[in-house]
């Protein structure tokens, strides 16, 4: 039986200052969605998003629930009205990283975000049962809509193996279908599964995150990037290492019995070579999959450019909806 309760008592790391949803001026895109030189016409920047206020509103107003799964306490939030949209996390970070996109979509969708078990005991079978338990909690049992980021694509595929009719529509952003891990990476991750610390204590972590993600965040205020560092740094090293090892497990191609009826594959500038290969593999193996490109957004597009992600989601899921500008 599921154990569910409500709460809004969650600490919010306060970081001052509003941030515009910006992107570097030296990059653009052509009609095919690939980056080109500056000077081409692009969509105008949206109204600046005061993200700290949005995050605080999300923490205070979204329904906060808990779910017990195999001895692990899972926490999540639900906010909005309309068709239900479930979000699967990536390798790093909690469901709060989706706060901005949930806030932007809350009038169009009932958004459901939740965490993975943050421990070294999590297994593929247990993760494959997580989404079905969450959808059951929300009164859904088939044809649900899912937004998955990197590692979340693997979780979606594992889920579909045993629950073939559960996922009806799937948006895969910067998918991971099995990272090509070196033997040394596997050994280090296996050792890290036994460390009783948080990832914020990993030497050199900030430098690696800056190299990978910082350039895609608003350039004149690093507060949103600092929020990502704080959020992902609070997770356990053991749980993160376990997910990293699981990300190296290759997953099978979608079959006729497991593939969702609708699939959108989202590539972003700044994705890793493994993610580029995974996106191409998905587009080739699923004949009806649509492919979209988000320029100058990086792998954390829901944080760096949430307005553009929200627009993409709406256009894919509700293409005929009439909207008031």
Beta strands, then each sheet from edge to edge (+ up, - down):
strand 1: 28-29
strand 2: 35-36
strand 3: 63-69
strand 4: 72-79
strand 5: 83-88
strand 6: 109-114
strand 7: 144-149
strand 8: 167-173
strand 9: 262-268
strand 10: 290-294
sheet 1: 1+ 2-
sheet 2: 3+ 4- 6+ 5+ 7+ 8+ 9+ 10+
end
